Amino acid sequence: MDKTGVAGFLCLYFLVLSVTMGVEYSHAQERSDELATRTWTQALNGLRLSIDTPTQNYKDSNAFQLSVLFENVGKEKIILLPQSIRRNYQAKGQGAAKYVPFPGPRISLWKDAFTLLPGQKNKINLVGMRNGDGIWTLELGAYDLSIRYIVPLDWTNAYARDFPDSKAQLWTGSIESEKLTIKCQP
């Protein structure tokens, strides 16, 4: 390849590289802006929460989507238990929310447990109205929805017994997210 061919190839390479990097920077900036505008709880024991939904107004309860975002703002890695996420619905005017437990054995507390390193975030995406060992039924109307994440202190003994080699600490406490307004429509 002569010098003009190499120069043309390098120009094309740098053009593709700069466009690719610009697009990636743009997406990274969008993700950064989205996280910056997110409403977080005050940190508790190194953990903070945020919730979001793209389906604030929905008709089909099976299509309702909710994201719960956890962030470790502490200095130690922690273990989180998604089975400890609980929804809290408060009717705004008309409507009622009812929790109906499933019959049968309980889901293991350790199902889908994960570790968060200091500074790390993890998002749990929930679809429909299932919540742990049951399901929510909502009448038509508007509701304030928040998430409670509760892990009692006495679960640390069970965790230590079931996972004796774990180097991470089980997060314990009770923390509640901000409220979102959702509408169940006809």
N, CA and C atoms as a LAMMPS dump frame, in Angstrom:
ITEM: TIMESTEP
0
ITEM: NUMBER OF ATOMS
558
ITEM: BOX BOUNDS ff ff ff
-5.0000000000000000e+02 5.0000000000000000e+02
-5.0000000000000000e+02 5.0000000000000000e+02
-5.0000000000000000e+02 5.0000000000000000e+02
ITEM: ATOMS id mol type element x y z
1 1 1 N 0.861 -1.166 0
2 1 2 C 0 0 0
3 1 3 C 0.907 1.227 0
4 2 1 N 0.622 2.218 -0.878
5 2 2 C 1.458 3.42 -0.92
6 2 3 C 1.036 4.384 0.193
7 3 1 N 1.762 5.525 0.276
8 3 2 C 1.539 6.478 1.376
9 3 3 C 0.126 7.065 1.35
10 4 1 N -0.409 7.353 0.168
11 4 2 C -1.761 7.924 0.105
12 4 3 C -2.802 6.897 0.526
13 5 1 N -2.57 5.615 0.213
14 5 2 C -3.499 4.565 0.641
15 5 3 C -3.49 4.401 2.153
16 6 1 N -2.301 4.441 2.76
17 6 2 C -2.175 4.335 4.212
18 6 3 C -2.813 5.556 4.877
19 7 1 N -2.548 6.75 4.315
20 7 2 C -3.128 7.977 4.886
21 7 3 C -4.651 7.943 4.794
22 8 1 N -5.182 7.494 3.658
23 8 2 C -6.637 7.392 3.5
24 8 3 C -7.238 6.386 4.474
25 9 1 N -6.555 5.26 4.638
26 9 2 C -7.019 4.244 5.573
27 9 3 C -7.027 4.784 6.993
28 10 1 N -5.962 5.477 7.393
29 10 2 C -5.886 6.048 8.74
30 10 3 C -6.958 7.107 8.956
31 11 1 N -7.213 7.947 7.951
32 11 2 C -8.274 8.962 8.066
33 11 3 C -9.627 8.29 8.276
34 12 1 N -9.906 7.247 7.478
35 12 2 C -11.161 6.53 7.62
36 12 3 C -11.256 5.869 8.995
37 13 1 N -10.157 5.261 9.438
38 13 2 C -10.116 4.615 10.753
39 13 3 C -10.431 5.62 11.864
40 14 1 N -9.777 6.791 11.842
41 14 2 C -9.999 7.79 12.888
42 14 3 C -11.397 8.399 12.799
43 15 1 N -11.955 8.496 11.601
44 15 2 C -13.312 8.996 11.454
45 15 3 C -14.301 8.022 12.102
46 16 1 N -14.143 6.729 11.8
47 16 2 C -15.021 5.71 12.389
48 16 3 C -14.836 5.669 13.905
49 17 1 N -13.614 5.741 14.367
50 17 2 C -13.322 5.724 15.797
51 17 3 C -13.944 6.925 16.496
52 18 1 N -13.82 8.112 15.93
53 18 2 C -14.367 9.309 16.577
54 18 3 C -15.889 9.286 16.601
55 19 1 N -16.523 8.793 15.536
56 19 2 C -17.982 8.686 15.519
57 19 3 C -18.438 7.668 16.57
58 20 1 N -17.752 6.516 16.614
59 20 2 C -18.095 5.482 17.587
60 20 3 C -17.929 5.996 19.009
61 21 1 N -16.83 6.648 19.297
62 21 2 C -16.591 7.177 20.633
63 21 3 C -17.599 8.268 20.969
64 22 1 N -17.957 9.085 19.999
65 22 2 C -18.949 10.14 20.235
66 22 3 C -20.306 9.574 20.56
67 23 1 N -20.698 8.519 19.854
68 23 2 C -21.981 7.872 20.125
69 23 3 C -21.949 7.241 21.508
70 24 1 N -20.868 6.535 21.847
71 24 2 C -20.773 5.906 23.171
72 24 3 C -20.774 6.97 24.265
73 25 1 N -20.058 8.083 24.052
74 25 2 C -20.053 9.16 25.038
75 25 3 C -21.458 9.711 25.205
76 26 1 N -22.177 9.845 24.098
77 26 2 C -23.548 10.353 24.149
78 26 3 C -24.432 9.439 24.997
79 27 1 N -24.325 8.098 24.789
80 27 2 C -25.115 7.158 25.582
81 27 3 C -24.686 7.187 27.042
82 28 1 N -23.394 7.267 27.285
83 28 2 C -22.904 7.337 28.659
84 28 3 C -23.419 8.603 29.333
85 29 1 N -23.444 9.703 28.595
86 29 2 C -23.941 10.958 29.151
87 29 3 C -25.431 10.849 29.461
88 30 1 N -26.199 10.201 28.557
89 30 2 C -27.631 10.009 28.823
90 30 3 C -27.826 9.187 30.082
91 31 1 N -27.058 8.085 30.251
92 31 2 C -27.177 7.263 31.456
93 31 3 C -26.778 8.062 32.682
94 32 1 N -25.732 8.866 32.568
95 32 2 C -25.286 9.691 33.678
96 32 3 C -26.341 10.727 34.043
97 33 1 N -26.951 11.374 33.03
98 33 2 C -28.001 12.365 33.286
99 33 3 C -29.196 11.704 33.956
100 34 1 N -29.557 10.507 33.49
101 34 2 C -30.702 9.802 34.066
102 34 3 C -30.437 9.477 35.529
103 35 1 N -29.241 9.029 35.86
104 35 2 C -28.916 8.72 37.245
105 35 3 C -28.803 9.976 38.097
106 36 1 N -28.362 11.083 37.498
107 36 2 C -28.22 12.329 38.245
108 36 3 C -29.585 12.892 38.623
109 37 1 N -30.6 12.71 37.768
110 37 2 C -31.927 13.259 38.046
111 37 3 C -32.779 12.311 38.868
112 38 1 N -32.327 11.114 39.091
113 38 2 C -33.059 10.118 39.866
114 38 3 C -33.165 10.593 41.313
115 39 1 N -34.308 10.308 41.953
116 39 2 C -34.498 10.633 43.357
117 39 3 C -34.086 9.431 44.192
118 40 1 N -33.095 9.629 45.033
119 40 2 C -32.565 8.569 45.886
120 40 3 C -33.029 8.779 47.324
121 41 1 N -33.094 7.687 48.079
122 41 2 C -33.332 7.778 49.514
123 41 3 C -32.057 8.258 50.18
124 42 1 N -32.181 8.668 51.419
125 42 2 C -30.99 8.9 52.229
126 42 3 C -30.343 7.538 52.464
127 43 1 N -29.03 7.496 52.468
128 43 2 C -28.331 6.223 52.671
129 43 3 C -28.571 5.712 54.088
130 44 1 N -28.725 4.4 54.202
131 44 2 C -28.886 3.738 55.49
132 44 3 C -27.963 2.53 55.494
133 45 1 N -27.047 2.487 56.427
134 45 2 C -26.078 1.384 56.519
135 45 3 C -25.357 1.158 55.19
136 46 1 N -25.067 2.246 54.474
137 46 2 C -24.328 2.152 53.218
138 46 3 C -25.159 1.853 51.993
139 47 1 N -26.484 1.815 52.126
140 47 2 C -27.354 1.471 51.004
141 47 3 C -28.344 2.591 50.752
142 48 1 N -28.598 2.86 49.469
143 48 2 C -29.682 3.768 49.108
144 48 3 C -30.47 3.166 47.948
145 49 1 N -31.741 3.602 47.823
146 49 2 C -32.685 3.052 46.853
147 49 3 C -33.256 4.137 45.967
148 50 1 N -33.712 3.704 44.811
149 50 2 C -34.483 4.548 43.912
150 50 3 C -35.419 3.63 43.127
151 51 1 N -36.574 4.165 42.726
152 51 2 C -37.496 3.378 41.906
153 51 3 C -37.91 4.196 40.689
154 52 1 N -38.348 3.469 39.656
155 52 2 C -38.771 4.112 38.422
156 52 3 C -39.737 3.172 37.695
157 53 1 N -40.625 3.767 36.906
158 53 2 C -41.518 2.96 36.072
159 53 3 C -41.773 3.665 34.749
160 54 1 N -41.707 2.932 33.646
161 54 2 C -42.091 3.502 32.356
162 54 3 C -43.597 3.381 32.12
163 55 1 N -44.309 2.718 33.045
164 55 2 C -45.741 2.458 32.87
165 55 3 C -46.539 3.072 34.021
166 56 1 N -46.398 4.38 34.221
167 56 2 C -47.135 5.032 35.309
168 56 3 C -48.643 4.915 35.106
169 57 1 N -49.093 4.955 33.864
170 57 2 C -50.504 4.767 33.529
171 57 3 C -50.599 3.457 32.763
172 58 1 N -51.317 2.501 33.325
173 58 2 C -51.395 1.194 32.68
174 58 3 C -52.816 0.649 32.749
175 59 1 N -53.113 -0.264 31.825
176 59 2 C -54.416 -0.927 31.788
177 59 3 C -54.292 -2.397 32.17
178 60 1 N -53.26 -3.04 31.679
179 60 2 C -53.035 -4.458 31.929
180 60 3 C -52.016 -4.611 33.056
181 61 1 N -52.436 -5.181 34.182
182 61 2 C -51.52 -5.314 35.326
183 61 3 C -50.321 -6.197 35.001
184 62 1 N -50.459 -7.104 34.042
185 62 2 C -49.327 -7.954 33.647
186 62 3 C -48.26 -7.174 32.891
187 63 1 N -48.614 -6.003 32.368
188 63 2 C -47.662 -5.179 31.619
189 63 3 C -47.005 -4.109 32.488
190 64 1 N -47.442 -3.988 33.758
191 64 2 C -46.843 -2.983 34.64
192 64 3 C -45.375 -3.321 34.88
193 65 1 N -44.509 -2.301 34.785
194 65 2 C -43.071 -2.493 34.974
195 65 3 C -42.576 -1.572 36.072
196 66 1 N -41.706 -2.11 36.922
197 66 2 C -41.125 -1.345 38.01
198 66 3 C -39.658 -1.702 38.133
199 67 1 N -38.806 -0.695 38.22
200 67 2 C -37.375 -0.917 38.421
201 67 3 C -36.996 -0.426 39.809
202 68 1 N -36.258 -1.262 40.526
203 68 2 C -35.73 -0.91 41.84
204 68 3 C -34.216 -0.862 41.692
205 69 1 N -33.633 0.296 41.992
206 69 2 C -32.191 0.465 41.847
207 69 3 C -31.559 0.554 43.222
208 70 1 N -30.566 -0.307 43.468
209 70 2 C -29.805 -0.321 44.707
210 70 3 C -28.436 0.278 44.439
211 71 1 N -27.916 1.067 45.376
212 71 2 C -26.545 1.573 45.274
213 71 3 C -25.85 1.408 46.614
214 72 1 N -24.653 0.83 46.563
215 72 2 C -23.823 0.688 47.757
216 72 3 C -22.953 1.928 47.876
217 73 1 N -23.274 2.808 48.82
218 73 2 C -22.483 4.025 49.04
219 73 3 C -21.575 3.856 50.252
220 74 1 N -21.503 2.632 50.784
221 74 2 C -20.651 2.342 51.93
222 74 3 C -19.246 1.957 51.516
223 75 1 N -18.484 1.466 52.476
224 75 2 C -17.086 1.116 52.239
225 75 3 C -16.849 -0.391 52.175
226 76 1 N -17.88 -1.178 52.449
227 76 2 C -17.76 -2.638 52.45
228 76 3 C -18.717 -3.236 51.42
229 77 1 N -18.368 -4.43 50.9
230 77 2 C -19.307 -5.102 50.005
231 77 3 C -20.441 -5.677 50.837
232 78 1 N -21.628 -5.666 50.249
233 78 2 C -22.821 -6.124 50.962
234 78 3 C -23.599 -7.12 50.112
235 79 1 N -24.356 -7.977 50.797
236 79 2 C -25.239 -8.942 50.153
237 79 3 C -26.662 -8.402 50.242
238 80 1 N -27.39 -8.434 49.115
239 80 2 C -28.777 -7.974 49.084
240 80 3 C -29.685 -9.123 48.669
241 81 1 N -30.91 -9.099 49.19
242 81 2 C -31.883 -10.165 48.978
243 81 3 C -33.105 -9.609 48.261
244 82 1 N -33.211 -9.77 46.945
245 82 2 C -34.362 -9.244 46.212
246 82 3 C -35.707 -9.757 46.728
247 83 1 N -35.728 -10.928 47.376
248 83 2 C -36.981 -11.448 47.913
249 83 3 C -37.496 -10.612 49.096
250 84 1 N -36.69 -9.66 49.562
251 84 2 C -37.098 -8.784 50.669
252 84 3 C -37.68 -7.463 50.191
253 85 1 N -37.854 -7.312 48.877
254 85 2 C -38.493 -6.113 48.323
255 85 3 C -40 -6.238 48.535
256 86 1 N -40.598 -5.216 49.125
257 86 2 C -42.047 -5.203 49.332
258 86 3 C -42.622 -3.901 48.806
259 87 1 N -43.722 -4 48.084
260 87 2 C -44.403 -2.817 47.558
261 87 3 C -45.351 -2.266 48.612
262 88 1 N -45.548 -0.96 48.555
263 88 2 C -46.491 -0.295 49.441
264 88 3 C -47.367 0.609 48.577
265 89 1 N -48.653 0.272 48.457
266 89 2 C -49.601 1.061 47.672
267 89 3 C -50.506 1.846 48.616
268 90 1 N -50.681 3.129 48.331
269 90 2 C -51.617 3.97 49.073
270 90 3 C -52.549 4.622 48.063
271 91 1 N -53.857 4.327 48.196
272 91 2 C -54.838 4.881 47.255
273 91 3 C -54.915 6.389 47.402
274 92 1 N -55.03 7.067 46.263
275 92 2 C -55.225 8.522 46.23
276 92 3 C -56.66 8.754 45.783
277 93 1 N -57.581 8.776 46.758
278 93 2 C -58.991 8.899 46.393
279 93 3 C -59.606 7.517 46.299
280 94 1 N -60.304 7.26 45.183
281 94 2 C -60.966 5.975 44.999
282 94 3 C -59.955 4.881 44.709
283 95 1 N -60.343 3.668 44.998
284 95 2 C -59.491 2.523 44.7
285 95 3 C -59.013 1.858 45.976
286 96 1 N -58.636 0.613 45.822
287 96 2 C -58.104 -0.159 46.946
288 96 3 C -57.077 -1.145 46.411
289 97 1 N -56.049 -1.375 47.195
290 97 2 C -55.006 -2.341 46.853
291 97 3 C -55.067 -3.479 47.854
292 98 1 N -54.977 -4.706 47.348
293 98 2 C -55.048 -5.875 48.217
294 98 3 C -53.921 -6.83 47.85
295 99 1 N -53.229 -7.335 48.867
296 99 2 C -52.167 -8.312 48.671
297 99 3 C -52.746 -9.703 48.904
298 100 1 N -52.557 -10.597 47.936
299 100 2 C -53.077 -11.958 48.027
300 100 3 C -51.883 -12.916 48.037
301 101 1 N -51.626 -13.585 49.185
302 101 2 C -50.502 -14.528 49.232
303 101 3 C -50.786 -15.784 48.419
304 102 1 N -49.714 -16.344 47.836
305 102 2 C -49.837 -17.608 47.112
306 102 3 C -49.907 -18.754 48.119
307 103 1 N -50.664 -19.821 47.811
308 103 2 C -50.623 -21.003 48.683
309 103 3 C -49.322 -21.762 48.427
310 104 1 N -48.915 -22.526 49.388
311 104 2 C -47.736 -23.359 49.182
312 104 3 C -46.526 -22.861 49.929
313 105 1 N -45.394 -23.514 49.695
314 105 2 C -44.179 -23.16 50.434
315 105 3 C -43.663 -21.771 50.045
316 106 1 N -42.994 -21.141 51.003
317 106 2 C -42.422 -19.807 50.774
318 106 3 C -41.206 -19.896 49.848
319 107 1 N -40.952 -18.809 49.138
320 107 2 C -39.761 -18.698 48.294
321 107 3 C -38.561 -18.495 49.223
322 108 1 N -37.45 -19.115 48.892
323 108 2 C -36.241 -18.987 49.698
324 108 3 C -35.797 -17.531 49.769
325 109 1 N -35.414 -17.099 50.964
326 109 2 C -34.898 -15.739 51.144
327 109 3 C -33.66 -15.486 50.297
328 110 1 N -32.886 -16.523 50.065
329 110 2 C -31.598 -16.375 49.372
330 110 3 C -31.742 -16.409 47.85
331 111 1 N -32.951 -16.677 47.342
332 111 2 C -33.153 -16.737 45.894
333 111 3 C -32.752 -15.4 45.259
334 112 1 N -31.904 -15.441 44.267
335 112 2 C -31.438 -14.284 43.5
336 112 3 C -30.615 -13.294 44.318
337 113 1 N -30.085 -13.706 45.48
338 113 2 C -29.224 -12.818 46.281
339 113 3 C -28.02 -12.39 45.444
340 114 1 N -27.54 -11.173 45.683
341 114 2 C -26.385 -10.678 44.937
342 114 3 C -25.513 -9.807 45.83
343 115 1 N -24.274 -9.626 45.393
344 115 2 C -23.298 -8.814 46.122
345 115 3 C -23.15 -7.477 45.428
346 116 1 N -23.064 -6.407 46.225
347 116 2 C -22.767 -5.071 45.698
348 116 3 C -21.462 -4.598 46.312
349 117 1 N -20.506 -4.273 45.458
350 117 2 C -19.246 -3.707 45.913
351 117 3 C -19.438 -2.228 46.217
352 118 1 N -18.554 -1.609 46.983
353 118 2 C -18.664 -0.172 47.247
354 118 3 C -18.71 0.612 45.936
355 119 1 N -19.677 1.537 45.835
356 119 2 C -19.838 2.361 44.636
357 119 3 C -20.626 1.696 43.523
358 120 1 N -20.989 0.453 43.671
359 120 2 C -21.681 -0.291 42.614
360 120 3 C -23.199 -0.137 42.739
361 121 1 N -23.874 -0.198 41.57
362 121 2 C -25.334 -0.143 41.49
363 121 3 C -25.833 -1.431 40.841
364 122 1 N -27.077 -1.804 41.177
365 122 2 C -27.721 -2.932 40.522
366 122 3 C -29.209 -2.639 40.435
367 123 1 N -29.788 -2.92 39.266
368 123 2 C -31.202 -2.668 39.037
369 123 3 C -31.954 -3.989 38.945
370 124 1 N -33.061 -4.068 39.676
371 124 2 C -33.961 -5.213 39.631
372 124 3 C -35.199 -4.763 38.867
373 125 1 N -35.533 -5.46 37.791
374 125 2 C -36.718 -5.129 36.991
375 125 3 C -37.843 -6.089 37.34
376 126 1 N -38.967 -5.528 37.76
377 126 2 C -40.142 -6.313 38.127
378 126 3 C -41.225 -6.078 37.083
379 127 1 N -41.884 -7.14 36.652
380 127 2 C -42.962 -7.039 35.67
381 127 3 C -44.217 -7.653 36.275
382 128 1 N -45.331 -6.946 36.139
383 128 2 C -46.589 -7.414 36.698
384 128 3 C -46.74 -6.999 38.148
385 129 1 N -47.641 -7.645 38.843
386 129 2 C -47.974 -7.278 40.218
387 129 3 C -47.503 -8.296 41.248
388 130 1 N -46.706 -9.269 40.805
389 130 2 C -46.18 -10.251 41.75
390 130 3 C -45.225 -9.559 42.723
391 131 1 N -45.312 -9.964 43.992
392 131 2 C -44.45 -9.394 45.021
393 131 3 C -44.112 -10.501 46.015
394 132 1 N -42.924 -11.062 45.874
395 132 2 C -42.523 -12.13 46.777
396 132 3 C -43.411 -13.34 46.631
397 133 1 N -44.036 -13.736 47.735
398 133 2 C -44.885 -14.925 47.769
399 133 3 C -46.352 -14.619 47.516
400 134 1 N -46.643 -13.551 46.804
401 134 2 C -48.031 -13.193 46.538
402 134 3 C -48.146 -12.25 45.364
403 135 1 N -49.332 -11.692 45.227
404 135 2 C -49.614 -10.791 44.11
405 135 3 C -50.522 -9.665 44.605
406 136 1 N -50.344 -8.49 44.034
407 136 2 C -51.186 -7.342 44.346
408 136 3 C -52.328 -7.259 43.342
409 137 1 N -53.512 -6.943 43.842
410 137 2 C -54.64 -6.624 42.973
411 137 3 C -55.038 -5.191 43.295
412 138 1 N -55.162 -4.377 42.262
413 138 2 C -55.503 -2.967 42.429
414 138 3 C -56.804 -2.67 41.701
415 139 1 N -57.691 -1.966 42.378
416 139 2 C -58.892 -1.465 41.724
417 139 3 C -58.487 -0.279 40.861
418 140 1 N -59.362 0.129 39.944
419 140 2 C -59.081 1.299 39.111
420 140 3 C -58.866 2.512 40.011
421 141 1 N -57.907 3.345 39.646
422 141 2 C -57.642 4.548 40.428
423 141 3 C -56.171 4.896 40.443
424 142 1 N -55.843 5.939 41.202
425 142 2 C -54.463 6.413 41.336
426 142 3 C -53.913 5.982 42.699
427 143 1 N -52.61 5.675 42.712
428 143 2 C -51.947 5.188 43.922
429 143 3 C -50.568 5.816 44.045
430 144 1 N -50.141 6.032 45.287
431 144 2 C -48.739 6.308 45.572
432 144 3 C -48.092 4.954 45.821
433 145 1 N -47.003 4.698 45.119
434 145 2 C -46.29 3.431 45.247
435 145 3 C -44.883 3.71 45.76
436 146 1 N -44.499 2.996 46.791
437 146 2 C -43.124 3.037 47.269
438 146 3 C -42.66 1.597 47.484
439 147 1 N -41.376 1.438 47.659
440 147 2 C -40.778 0.129 47.896
441 147 3 C -40.148 0.137 49.278
442 148 1 N -40.417 -0.91 50.014
443 148 2 C -39.747 -1.118 51.3
444 148 3 C -38.809 -2.301 51.14
445 149 1 N -37.565 -2.09 51.563
446 149 2 C -36.597 -3.186 51.561
447 149 3 C -36.258 -3.447 53.024
448 150 1 N -36.675 -4.628 53.5
449 150 2 C -36.549 -4.941 54.925
450 150 3 C -35.812 -6.263 55.097
451 151 1 N -34.702 -6.227 55.844
452 151 2 C -33.961 -7.432 56.197
453 151 3 C -33.68 -7.357 57.696
454 152 1 N -34.378 -8.171 58.494
455 152 2 C -34.19 -8.142 59.946
456 152 3 C -32.768 -8.559 60.349
457 153 1 N -32.3 -7.996 61.43
458 153 2 C -30.956 -8.271 61.941
459 153 3 C -30.756 -9.753 62.246
460 154 1 N -31.8 -10.438 62.709
461 154 2 C -31.635 -11.846 63.072
462 154 3 C -31.408 -12.751 61.862
463 155 1 N -31.595 -12.25 60.639
464 155 2 C -31.3 -13.058 59.459
465 155 3 C -29.802 -13.238 59.246
466 156 1 N -28.974 -12.413 59.882
467 156 2 C -27.524 -12.548 59.713
468 156 3 C -27.04 -13.9 60.232
469 157 1 N -27.654 -14.415 61.305
470 157 2 C -27.271 -15.74 61.824
471 157 3 C -27.587 -16.83 60.81
472 158 1 N -28.763 -16.748 60.19
473 158 2 C -29.135 -17.737 59.163
474 158 3 C -28.196 -17.63 57.964
475 159 1 N -27.834 -16.397 57.601
476 159 2 C -26.926 -16.206 56.467
477 159 3 C -25.554 -16.81 56.779
478 160 1 N -25.044 -16.542 57.968
479 160 2 C -23.734 -17.074 58.364
480 160 3 C -23.761 -18.606 58.401
481 161 1 N -24.885 -19.182 58.816
482 161 2 C -25.017 -20.636 58.868
483 161 3 C -25.07 -21.239 57.462
484 162 1 N -25.856 -20.607 56.559
485 162 2 C -26.045 -21.156 55.213
486 162 3 C -24.888 -20.86 54.263
487 163 1 N -24.16 -19.765 54.533
488 163 2 C -23.039 -19.361 53.67
489 163 3 C -21.818 -19.049 54.531
490 164 1 N -21.239 -20.073 55.168
491 164 2 C -20.149 -19.826 56.119
492 164 3 C -18.874 -19.256 55.496
493 165 1 N -18.668 -19.434 54.194
494 165 2 C -17.447 -18.954 53.552
495 165 3 C -17.585 -17.569 52.94
496 166 1 N -18.725 -16.935 53.098
497 166 2 C -18.946 -15.628 52.479
498 166 3 C -18.062 -14.562 53.127
499 167 1 N -17.475 -13.742 52.292
500 167 2 C -16.636 -12.636 52.768
501 167 3 C -17.414 -11.325 52.803
502 168 1 N -18.659 -11.357 52.359
503 168 2 C -19.489 -10.148 52.339
504 168 3 C -20.474 -10.189 53.502
505 169 1 N -20.895 -9.009 53.908
506 169 2 C -21.832 -8.872 55.013
507 169 3 C -23.25 -8.736 54.471
508 170 1 N -24.203 -9.406 55.099
509 170 2 C -25.606 -9.274 54.735
510 170 3 C -26.08 -7.897 55.194
511 171 1 N -26.657 -7.119 54.25
512 171 2 C -27.202 -5.804 54.629
513 171 3 C -28.455 -6.049 55.455
514 172 1 N -28.56 -5.352 56.586
515 172 2 C -29.754 -5.45 57.424
516 172 3 C -30.288 -4.056 57.701
517 173 1 N -31.584 -3.99 57.872
518 173 2 C -32.24 -2.731 58.172
519 173 3 C -33.554 -2.636 57.421
520 174 1 N -34.124 -1.433 57.443
521 174 2 C -35.382 -1.158 56.753
522 174 3 C -35.263 0.199 56.09
523 175 1 N -35.469 0.235 54.786
524 175 2 C -35.339 1.472 54.015
525 175 3 C -36.513 1.538 53.034
526 176 1 N -37.051 2.73 52.842
527 176 2 C -38.198 2.911 51.948
528 176 3 C -37.862 3.948 50.882
529 177 1 N -38.265 3.647 49.651
530 177 2 C -38.012 4.54 48.516
531 177 3 C -38.95 5.743 48.553
532 178 1 N -38.706 6.669 47.646
533 178 2 C -39.649 7.769 47.44
534 178 3 C -40.928 7.199 46.827
535 179 1 N -41.955 8.013 46.731
536 179 2 C -43.232 7.557 46.185
537 179 3 C -43.34 7.965 44.719
538 180 1 N -43.924 7.062 43.938
539 180 2 C -44.299 7.338 42.554
540 180 3 C -45.822 7.291 42.482
541 181 1 N -46.411 8.129 41.655
542 181 2 C -47.853 8.044 41.442
543 181 3 C -48.092 7.214 40.192
544 182 1 N -48.927 6.182 40.348
545 182 2 C -49.297 5.339 39.21
546 182 3 C -50.815 5.344 39.095
547 183 1 N -51.315 5.016 37.891
548 183 2 C -52.759 4.98 37.649
549 183 3 C -53.135 3.691 36.959
550 184 1 N -54.077 2.988 37.566
551 184 2 C -54.676 1.79 36.982
552 184 3 C -55.925 2.272 36.248
553 185 1 N -55.902 2.158 34.916
554 185 2 C -56.97 2.733 34.073
555 185 3 C -57.843 1.634 33.471
556 186 1 N -59.086 2.022 33.089
557 186 2 C -59.951 1.033 32.407
558 186 3 C -59.474 0.767 30.996
